């Protein structure tokens, strides 16, 4: 399919963030404009010609895949016009005359494909872990904007490596809410599903979040929806549609089961009313001789309270399925009005 999974490359466990307070505290995240200026200044300070074999593809991966055709075109452009933009590397912490890449993985892959002793132009800088991650994330956004799922995976890898939220926010130029939404996706959509779909630049946060919520809220095994053989020549968007449509079908079946349960015969519920001194009326519910909870009505609202002391499992189930339960109750109310 012309796709190479970069997560299959040898990924050494990323070094934990430096505990040096000076490296962890920065006055503010660099802006995109200042980052571009910094890159030009770094280039002006000197560029080295390195052997591509000296550079390790370690660190946090920021791309889900390399497109073989895209790398081939980039290699041909470099062969014809030369390498216009240097990559950024830092000295390997344990090995002499070796480096680890900070950014420029596509350029490195293209130049490696040229062979014939082609060397790569690189800026060599001693960077702390936090600074390297921020430079990697922001240069990536400046040059070729990663897809939503690639950014989400990048966030997940940074979290696993122990980086603080502020460092992650600075690296991607996003706020805490955006980070939380990305983590919702990577924590609930199986990694195998993400690798099957690929970068899928057409699919944004809303589509991926829908898939994550189906997997989380309805306990659907999304990984089981991966077809044995992917359609030849399919795009990431097409593969995403294969998965999301199958997940929606499973979700509809789940909703149908809930509807059947609603219509099933259940033990009678005993309701007892109590009120005192003009206070709001409270109804007590008992099911099969066991206390369930209470319902209270005021002039402005109706509240239902389930006793977690008496019905802990039911309370947990209700919390997890509240949206569906309310939708079913509202639907039944709507139908009763139509029939009446």
ROVOKE-804173 format. One record per residue: residue number from 1; x, z, y of N, C-alpha, C in turn. Coordinates in pm, whole numbers. Layout:
residues N
- num/n.u/n.w/n.v/ca.u/ca.w/ca.v/c.u/c.w/c.v
- NUM/X/Z/Y/X/Z/Y/X/Z/Y
...
//
This chain:
residues 340
- num/n.u/n.w/n.v/ca.u/ca.w/ca.v/c.u/c.w/c.v
- 1/82/0/-122/0/0/0/86/0/127
- 2/219/-8/108/306/-14/224/317/117/296
- 3/290/228/227/292/357/293/389/447/220
- 4/469/518/296/563/611/236/530/750/284
- 5/505/839/193/469/977/226/593/1053/264
- 6/607/1090/391/729/1156/433/735/1300/387
- 7/623/1356/339/625/1493/289/691/1499/153
- 8/713/1381/88/780/1381/-40/931/1384/-23
- 9/978/1367/101/1121/1376/125/1165/1519/101
- 10/1295/1535/76/1345/1670/50/1333/1752/176
- 11/1242/1848/174/1216/1930/292/1270/2070/264
- 12/1379/2102/326/1431/2236/312/1340/2331/384
- 13/1333/2455/339/1248/2554/407/1296/2568/549
- 14/1209/2545/648/1252/2552/788/1303/2690/822
- 15/1411/2691/903/1464/2820/945/1364/2893/1029
- 16/1349/3024/1012/1253/3099/1093/1296/3098/1238
- 17/1201/3114/1327/1236/3114/1469/1341/3218/1501
- 18/1428/3185/1598/1532/3277/1638/1471/3405/1691
- 19/1535/3516/1659/1486/3645/1709/1553/3681/1841
- 20/1640/3592/1891/1703/3615/2019/1598/3612/2128
- 21/1575/3722/2199/1467/3726/2300/1481/3613/2403
- 22/1604/3576/2435/1620/3473/2536/1567/3339/2490
- 23/1568/3317/2357/1518/3189/2305/1369/3191/2286
- 24/1308/3307/2280/1165/3316/2256/1084/3324/2384
- 25/1149/3356/2494/1075/3373/2619/1116/3261/2714
- 26/1018/3182/2753/1043/3074/2848/948/3092/2965
- 27/990/3058/3088/900/3077/3202/774/2996/3188
- 28/782/2869/3134/664/2788/3118/699/2667/3032
- 29/598/2604/2974/621/2485/2892/658/2369/2982
- 30/757/2287/2942/792/2172/3025/680/2071/3029
- 31/657/2010/3145/555/1906/3156/608/1778/3096
- 32/517/1680/3074/559/1552/3019/657/1483/3114
- 33/632/1493/3245/720/1428/3342/859/1490/3339
- 34/864/1624/3333/994/1691/3333/1067/1665/3203
- 35/991/1650/3092/1055/1620/2965/1122/1483/2972
- 36/1050/1384/3029/1108/1251/3041/1235/1254/3125
- 37/1233/1332/3234/1351/1346/3319/1466/1410/3243
- 38/1432/1513/3162/1535/1582/3084/1600/1487/2984
- 39/1517/1402/2921/1571/1307/2823/1671/1212/2890
- 40/1637/1165/3010/1728/1075/3081/1858/1146/3117
- 41/1848/1272/3157/1966/1348/3192/2055/1368/3068
- 42/1991/1399/2955/2067/1418/2832/2140/1290/2793
- 43/2070/1176/2809/2132/1048/2774/2252/1021/2864
- 44/2236/1055/2994/2344/1031/3088/2466/1116/3055
- 45/2445/1229/2991/2555/1320/2959/2639/1271/2843
- 46/2596/1164/2776/2678/1110/2668/2601/1086/2542
- 47/2618/966/2482/2553/929/2359/2660/899/2256
- 48/2643/948/2135/2740/924/2029/2686/822/1931
- 49/2777/743/1872/2742/653/1764/2770/724/1633
- 50/2664/750/1557/2677/826/1433/2645/739/1312
- 51/2701/776/1199/2666/715/1072/2530/771/1031
- 52/2429/686/1006/2297/738/967/2301/829/845
- 53/2401/810/759/2412/892/638/2450/1036/671
- 54/2498/1059/793/2535/1195/833/2416/1277/879
- 55/2299/1213/891/2184/1279/951/2081/1312/845
- 56/2042/1440/838/1942/1486/741/1803/1483/801
- 57/1706/1438/722/1565/1435/766/1501/1570/735
- 58/1558/1676/787/1505/1810/758/1421/1857/876
- 59/1378/1981/869/1296/2035/976/1148/2011/951
- 60/1067/2037/1054/923/2023/1042/885/1875/1052
- 61/813/1824/955/772/1684/956/654/1664/1052
- 62/660/1557/1132/555/1533/1230/477/1405/1203
- 63/511/1335/1096/442/1212/1061/397/1219/916
- 64/276/1175/892/222/1176/757/277/1062/674
- 65/310/952/738/353/835/663/436/743/750
- 66/522/665/685/591/555/751/525/427/702
- 67/490/340/795/435/210/757/552/114/738
- 68/564/57/617/678/-27/585/687/-148/678
- 69/573/-207/711/574/-325/799/618/-286/939
- 70/572/-169/984/609/-123/1118/758/-95/1127
- 71/815/-31/1023/958/-2/1020/1038/-132/1016
- 72/988/-229/941/1057/-359/931/1062/-429/1067
- 73/950/-425/1141/947/-487/1274/1041/-414/1369
- 74/1043/-282/1362/1132/-205/1449/1278/-237/1416
- 75/1310/-249/1287/1447/-281/1245/1489/-418/1298
- 76/1398/-515/1290/1430/-649/1340/1450/-649/1490
- 77/1371/-569/1562/1388/-558/1707/1523/-497/1741
- 78/1564/-394/1666/1693/-331/1690/1806/-428/1656
- 79/1789/-507/1549/1891/-606/1511/1910/-709/1624
- 80/1797/-748/1685/1801/-853/1788/1843/-801/1925
- 81/1786/-688/1966/1807/-640/2102/1893/-514/2111
- 82/1925/-455/1997/2000/-331/1998/1908/-211/2010
- 83/1962/-94/1984/1883/30/1993/1874/71/2140
- 84/1754/67/2195/1735/95/2337/1724/243/2368
- 85/1670/320/2275/1646/463/2299/1717/545/2193
- 86/1804/638/2232/1875/718/2131/1782/820/2066
- 87/1822/866/1949/1751/976/1884/1816/1107/1928
- 88/1753/1218/1895/1809/1349/1927/1837/1424/1798
- 89/1960/1474/1783/1997/1550/1665/2065/1679/1710
- 90/2077/1771/1617/2155/1893/1643/2248/1917/1526
- 91/2362/1980/1549/2457/2002/1440/2394/2081/1326
- 92/2430/2043/1204/2382/2115/1087/2437/2257/1090
- 93/2354/2356/1064/2401/2495/1076/2505/2534/972
- 94/2514/2462/859/2601/2506/750/2705/2403/706
- 95/2691/2279/755/2780/2173/705/2849/2101/820
- 96/2980/2088/809/3058/2022/913/3027/1872/914
- 97/3030/1815/1034/3011/1671/1052/2879/1620/996
- 98/2781/1706/994/2646/1664/955/2548/1713/1062
- 99/2433/1646/1068/2336/1675/1172/2196/1679/1112
- 100/2106/1747/1182/1964/1743/1145/1888/1678/1259
- 101/1791/1597/1225/1719/1521/1328/1616/1609/1396
- 102/1605/1594/1526/1502/1662/1605/1386/1565/1628
- 103/1417/1446/1679/1316/1341/1688/1384/1205/1676
- 104/1300/1105/1644/1351/969/1625/1356/928/1479
- 105/1266/986/1397/1268/957/1253/1241/809/1223
- 106/1153/746/1299/1123/605/1275/1245/518/1307
- 107/1312/549/1418/1432/473/1453/1541/491/1348
- 108/1554/614/1297/1654/640/1194/1622/561/1066
- 109/1494/560/1027/1455/486/907/1481/336/925
- 110/1453/283/1044/1473/141/1070/1621/105/1063
- 111/1706/185/1125/1849/155/1125/1909/172/986
- 112/1862/269/910/1908/282/772/1874/158/691
- 113/1758/98/719/1718/-21/644/1806/-141/677
- 114/1872/-142/792/1958/-253/830/2086/-255/747
- 115/2136/-137/711/2259/-130/632/2377/-191/705
- 116/2472/-247/630/2590/-316/686/2666/-229/785
- 117/2665/-98/762/2743/-10/848/2687/9/988
- 118/2561/-30/1008/2500/-14/1141/2495/133/1178
- 119/2549/165/1294/2549/304/1339/2431/327/1434
- 120/2397/455/1453/2281/490/1533/2325/568/1656
- 121/2266/534/1768/2296/605/1892/2217/737/1894
- 122/2289/845/1918/2224/977/1912/2279/1070/2019
- 123/2190/1150/2072/2229/1260/2161/2243/1383/2073
- 124/2357/1448/2080/2383/1567/1999/2373/1689/2090
- 125/2282/1781/2054/2263/1902/2135/2249/2024/2045
- 126/2307/2134/2091/2289/2262/2022/2157/2321/2073
- 127/2056/2324/1987/1924/2372/2027/1878/2486/1937
- 128/1815/2586/1998/1749/2689/1920/1627/2629/1851
- 129/1576/2696/1748/1463/2643/1672/1343/2614/1761
- 130/1309/2708/1850/1192/2688/1937/1209/2565/2026
- 131/1326/2552/2087/1351/2440/2177/1347/2307/2102
- 132/1399/2306/1978/1398/2183/1898/1255/2141/1864
- 133/1171/2238/1828/1032/2208/1793/956/2154/1914
- 134/978/2215/2031/909/2170/2151/954/2029/2190
- 135/1085/2003/2182/1134/1869/2213/1078/1766/2117
- 136/1072/1800/1989/1018/1709/1888/871/1676/1915
- 137/791/1779/1938/648/1757/1958/618/1680/2084
- 138/686/1712/2194/654/1647/2320/708/1505/2326
- 139/826/1478/2269/876/1341/2266/786/1254/2181
- 140/734/1311/2073/641/1238/1987/517/1198/2064
- 141/462/1288/2143/344/1258/2223/374/1155/2332
- 142/497/1157/2384/534/1062/2488/543/920/2434
- 143/597/903/2313/627/770/2262/509/711/2184
- 144/475/767/2070/363/717/1990/276/836/1954
- 145/157/841/2012/69/956/1992/31/969/1845
- 146/64/1081/1781/25/1099/1641/-127/1109/1629
- 147/-177/1082/1510/-320/1096/1487/-356/1245/1483
- 148/-486/1273/1487/-530/1412/1486/-480/1484/1361
- 149/-492/1420/1245/-455/1490/1122/-304/1511/1114
- 150/-225/1419/1171/-80/1440/1173/-45/1559/1262
- 151/-113/1570/1376/-90/1686/1462/-131/1815/1391
- 152/-245/1809/1320/-294/1927/1249/-195/1971/1142
- 153/-140/1875/1067/-41/1907/964/85/1965/1027
- 154/126/1911/1140/242/1961/1213/219/2106/1252
- 155/100/2137/1302/64/2274/1338/70/2364/1215
- 156/14/2317/1103/15/2396/981/155/2427/933
- 157/244/2327/940/383/2347/897/454/2446/989
- 158/428/2436/1119/490/2530/1213/441/2672/1187
- 159/312/2686/1159/256/2819/1129/324/2878/1005
- 160/338/2795/900/400/2843/776/545/2880/798
- 161/611/2812/891/751/2840/920/769/2963/1007
- 162/658/3020/1056/666/3145/1131/676/3130/1282
- 163/650/3011/1335/658/2994/1480/537/3058/1548
- 164/561/3113/1667/455/3178/1741/359/3075/1800
- 165/236/3119/1826/134/3028/1880/179/2961/2009
- 166/246/3034/2098/285/2977/2226/383/2862/2207
- 167/474/2877/2110/570/2770/2082/496/2645/2033
- 168/398/2666/1943/321/2554/1889/242/2487/2001
- 169/181/2566/2088/104/2510/2200/195/2428/2292
- 170/314/2480/2318/408/2408/2405/453/2277/2340
- 171/472/2280/2208/521/2162/2138/421/2047/2143
- 172/293/2079/2133/191/1974/2131/118/1957/2264
- 173/141/2048/2357/73/2039/2485/-75/2064/2474
- 174/-115/2159/2387/-257/2190/2369/-277/2340/2383
- 175/-405/2381/2390/-434/2523/2407/-463/2590/2272
- 176/-487/2721/2277/-509/2800/2156/-633/2752/2080
- 177/-737/2711/2152/-860/2665/2087/-834/2541/2003
- 178/-757/2448/2058/-724/2325/1984/-643/2358/1859
- 179/-551/2452/1870/-471/2493/1753/-562/2551/1646
- 180/-658/2634/1687/-751/2695/1592/-833/2589/1519
- 181/-879/2487/1592/-958/2381/1530/-875/2300/1431
- 182/-749/2276/1464/-662/2204/1372/-638/2285/1245
- 183/-620/2417/1260/-598/2502/1144/-722/2507/1055
- 184/-841/2500/1114/-964/2495/1034/-960/2377/939
- 185/-909/2264/987/-903/2143/904/-799/2158/793
- 186/-676/2196/829/-570/2198/727/-591/2311/625
- 187/-667/2414/662/-693/2523/569/-808/2493/473
- 188/-891/2395/506/-1009/2369/425/-1012/2231/358
- 189/-937/2136/410/-928/2004/346/-803/2004/259
- 190/-817/1985/128/-701/1988/38/-593/1888/80
- 191/-468/1926/60/-356/1842/101/-360/1707/30
- 192/-400/1706/-96/-408/1581/-171/-507/1484/-106
- 193/-614/1537/-51/-713/1453/16/-652/1392/143
- 194/-578/1473/217/-514/1423/340/-414/1313/307
- 195/-334/1333/202/-236/1232/163/-305/1105/116
- 196/-418/1118/47/-492/1000/2/-544/919/122
- 197/-596/989/222/-653/921/339/-544/863/427
- 198/-438/941/449/-331/893/536/-353/933/681
- 199/-276/872/771/-280/911/913/-416/885/976
- 200/-481/777/938/-616/744/987/-631/771/1137
- 201/-558/696/1221/-563/724/1365/-701/710/1427
- 202/-790/634/1359/-926/617/1414/-1011/742/1399
- 203/-975/828/1305/-1055/948/1278/-1002/1064/1362
- 204/-1089/1119/1446/-1048/1227/1534/-1093/1363/1487
- 205/-1088/1459/1580/-1120/1597/1545/-1261/1612/1488
- 206/-1360/1544/1548/-1498/1563/1505/-1517/1522/1358
- 207/-1462/1409/1318/-1479/1363/1181/-1409/1454/1081
- 208/-1285/1492/1113/-1211/1579/1021/-1274/1717/1014
- 209/-1327/1766/1125/-1392/1898/1126/-1518/1896/1040
- 210/-1593/1787/1045/-1712/1777/960/-1675/1789/813
- 211/-1569/1718/774/-1525/1724/635/-1480/1866/597
- 212/-1406/1931/688/-1358/2068/663/-1475/2166/650
- 213/-1577/2150/733/-1691/2241/729/-1772/2224/602
- 214/-1786/2101/555/-1856/2079/428/-1782/2148/315
- 215/-1649/2132/314/-1569/2196/209/-1577/2347/216
- 216/-1575/2401/337/-1575/2547/355/-1713/2609/333
- 217/-1814/2552/397/-1945/2616/399/-2024/2596/270
- 218/-1998/2486/200/-2078/2457/82/-1996/2458/-46
- 219/-1870/2505/-33/-1783/2524/-150/-1775/2398/-236
- 220/-1766/2281/-171/-1755/2155/-244/-1606/2126/-270
- 221/-1576/2088/-393/-1439/2054/-430/-1409/1913/-378
- 222/-1356/1905/-258/-1332/1776/-194/-1228/1695/-272
- 223/-1130/1763/-330/-1024/1692/-404/-1081/1614/-522
- 224/-1191/1661/-579/-1251/1591/-693/-1315/1460/-652
- 225/-1329/1436/-522/-1392/1314/-472/-1293/1199/-456
- 226/-1164/1227/-474/-1064/1121/-462/-1081/1021/-576
- 227/-1099/892/-547/-1114/794/-654/-986/779/-735
- 228/-1002/741/-860/-886/725/-948/-790/620/-893
- 229/-846/512/-841/-765/404/-783/-817/376/-642
- 230/-729/384/-544/-769/356/-406/-792/206/-389
- 231/-892/167/-313/-916/24/-290/-792/-43/-232
- 232/-751/-153/-293/-630/-222/-249/-646/-274/-106
- 233/-543/-246/-25/-544/-293/112/-635/-214/205
- 234/-689/-103/159/-780/-24/242/-705/47/354
- 235/-774/71/463/-716/143/577/-746/292/564
- 236/-679/371/648/-706/514/648/-851/545/682
- 237/-907/469/777/-1047/490/816/-1140/461/699
- 238/-1110/358/622/-1194/324/507/-1183/429/397
- 239/-1062/479/375/-1046/584/274/-1114/714/318
- 240/-1111/741/449/-1182/859/499/-1331/846/472
- 241/-1387/728/496/-1530/706/474/-1567/726/328
- 242/-1480/685/237/-1505/707/94/-1524/856/66
- 243/-1435/937/122/-1441/1082/98/-1559/1146/170
- 244/-1579/1114/297/-1684/1182/374/-1822/1146/322
- 245/-1844/1021/278/-1974/983/225/-2002/1056/95
- 246/-1902/1067/9/-1919/1142/-116/-1946/1289/-87
- 247/-1878/1344/15/-1899/1485/51/-2039/1506/107
- 248/-2087/1411/187/-2223/1423/241/-2327/1417/130
- 249/-2303/1333/30/-2396/1326/-84/-2401/1461/-156
- 250/-2284/1521/-175/-2278/1654/-238/-2351/1756/-152
- 251/-2333/1744/-20/-2397/1837/72/-2549/1825/65
- 252/-2599/1701/57/-2743/1679/48/-2799/1739/-81
- 253/-2723/1726/-190/-2767/1785/-317/-2772/1936/-307
- 254/-2676/1993/-233/-2673/2138/-214/-2795/2184/-135
- 255/-2831/2107/-30/-2948/2142/51/-3076/2132/-32
- 256/-3080/2034/-123/-3198/2018/-208/-3213/2139/-300
- 257/-3102/2188/-351/-3108/2307/-437/-3159/2427/-360
- 258/-3116/2440/-234/-3165/2550/-152/-3317/2540/-132
- 259/-3365/2416/-113/-3508/2396/-94/-3585/2436/-219
- 260/-3531/2404/-335/-3595/2442/-461/-3601/2593/-475
- 261/-3492/2658/-436/-3489/2803/-443/-3592/2864/-349
- 262/-3614/2799/-235/-3711/2848/-139/-3852/2845/-198
- 263/-3880/2739/-274/-4013/2722/-330/-4034/2796/-462
- 264/-3923/2849/-517/-3934/2918/-645/-4010/3050/-628
- 265/-4070/3095/-737/-4142/3223/-734/-4043/3337/-726
- 266/-4066/3429/-631/-3979/3544/-613/-4064/3670/-618
- 267/-4005/3785/-650/-4082/3911/-652/-4144/3938/-516
- 268/-4260/3999/-518/-4331/4030/-394/-4249/4123/-308
- 269/-4259/4100/-178/-4187/4183/-82/-4285/4282/-21
- 270/-4250/4408/-26/-4332/4513/34/-4293/4529/179
- 271/-4393/4521/268/-4366/4532/411/-4435/4656/465
- 272/-4362/4740/532/-4418/4860/593/-4392/4855/742
- 273/-4498/4879/823/-4485/4877/968/-4469/5019/1020
- 274/-4392/5031/1124/-4380/5163/1188/-4356/5141/1336
- 275/-4416/5225/1414/-4394/5220/1559/-4416/5359/1613
- 276/-4355/5384/1726/-4366/5519/1781/-4353/5515/1932
- 277/-4448/5576/1997/-4438/5596/2141/-4422/5468/2220
- 278/-4489/5360/2179/-4480/5235/2254/-4353/5158/2228
- 279/-4268/5207/2136/-4145/5136/2104/-4177/5010/2024
- 280/-4082/4914/2021/-4106/4791/1946/-4138/4820/1800
- 281/-4234/4743/1743/-4274/4760/1604/-4159/4718/1513
- 282/-4138/4797/1408/-4034/4767/1311/-4096/4750/1173
- 283/-4059/4644/1105/-4106/4622/969/-3993/4649/872
- 284/-4026/4721/766/-3929/4750/663/-3961/4660/542
- 285/-3857/4598/487/-3874/4511/371/-3812/4574/248
- 286/-3891/4580/140/-3842/4625/11/-3871/4517/-92
- 287/-3773/4486/-175/-3788/4380/-273/-3759/4436/-412
- 288/-3862/4430/-499/-3844/4482/-633/-3809/4629/-636
- 289/-3863/4703/-540/-3835/4845/-536/-3705/4882/-466
- 290/-3632/4782/-418/-3505/4810/-349/-3516/4770/-202
- 291/-3458/4852/-117/-3463/4826/26/-3379/4702/60
- 292/-3436/4611/140/-3368/4489/181/-3320/4500/325
- 293/-3411/4537/414/-3373/4547/554/-3493/4567/642
- 294/-3476/4541/769/-3584/4562/865/-3591/4445/962
- 295/-3709/4429/1022/-3728/4329/1127/-3790/4398/1247
- 296/-3736/4370/1363/-3785/4435/1486/-3821/4327/1588
- 297/-3936/4345/1651/-3982/4252/1753/-3992/4323/1887
- 298/-3932/4262/1988/-3945/4312/2125/-4017/4204/2206
- 299/-4028/4226/2335/-4094/4127/2418/-4014/3999/2432
- 300/-3884/4003/2396/-3799/3886/2420/-3732/3831/2295
- 301/-3737/3904/2183/-3667/3854/2064/-3721/3918/1937
- 302/-3686/3856/1826/-3712/3910/1693/-3579/3918/1620
- 303/-3545/4032/1567/-3418/4048/1497/-3442/4093/1354
- 304/-3368/4034/1262/-3375/4069/1120/-3245/4134/1081
- 305/-3254/4253/1024/-3135/4328/982/-3138/4348/832
- 306/-3035/4299/765/-3022/4319/621/-2931/4438/597
- 307/-2975/4528/513/-2896/4647/484/-2780/4612/391
- 308/-2658/4617/444/-2542/4587/360/-2513/4701/263
- 309/-2567/4818/291/-2549/4929/197/-2634/4908/72
- 310/-2755/4852/90/-2843/4831/-24/-2832/4691/-82
- 311/-2798/4591/4/-2795/4451/-41/-2665/4384/6
- 312/-2549/4431/-37/-2424/4374/14/-2404/4226/-24
- 313/-2437/4191/-149/-2416/4053/-191/-2512/3957/-122
- 314/-2638/4000/-110/-2736/3917/-41/-2696/3901/106
- 315/-2649/4009/166/-2608/4003/306/-2494/3905/327
- 316/-2397/3907/235/-2286/3814/245/-2333/3669/229
- 317/-2422/3648/131/-2474/3513/108/-2551/3463/232
- 318/-2631/3552/290/-2709/3514/408/-2617/3478/524
- 319/-2509/3553/540/-2414/3523/647/-2351/3386/628
- 320/-2316/3352/503/-2250/3226/474/-2346/3108/482
- 321/-2475/3132/462/-2572/3022/458/-2677/3032/568
- 322/-2644/3102/674/-2742/3127/780/-2798/2998/840
- 323/-2710/2899/863/-2757/2774/924/-2863/2706/837
- 324/-2836/2699/706/-2930/2634/615/-3060/2712/603
- 325/-3048/2845/598/-3167/2928/583/-3258/2915/705
- 326/-3198/2922/824/-3278/2909/947/-3341/2770/954
- 327/-3264/2667/914/-3319/2531/915/-3438/2518/821
- 328/-3430/2579/703/-3539/2573/606/-3662/2647/656
- 329/-3640/2764/715/-3753/2842/769/-3820/2764/883
- 330/-3737/2707/970/-3793/2632/1082/-3869/2509/1031
- 331/-3816/2445/928/-3883/2328/871/-4018/2367/811
- 332/-4021/2480/743/-4147/2526/684/-4249/2558/793
- 333/-4201/2617/903/-4290/2647/1016/-4345/2519/1077
- 334/-4258/2418/1092/-4301/2291/1150/-4408/2226/1064
- 335/-4388/2227/933/-4484/2165/842/-4618/2240/845
- 336/-4611/2374/857/-4735/2452/859/-4818/2420/984
- 337/-4747/2392/1095/-4819/2355/1217/-4884/2217/1203
- 338/-4813/2127/1135/-4868/1992/1117/-4989/1994/1024
- 339/-4981/2079/919/-5091/2088/823/-5211/2160/883
- 340/-5180/2256/974/-5288/2332/1035/-5361/2252/1140
//
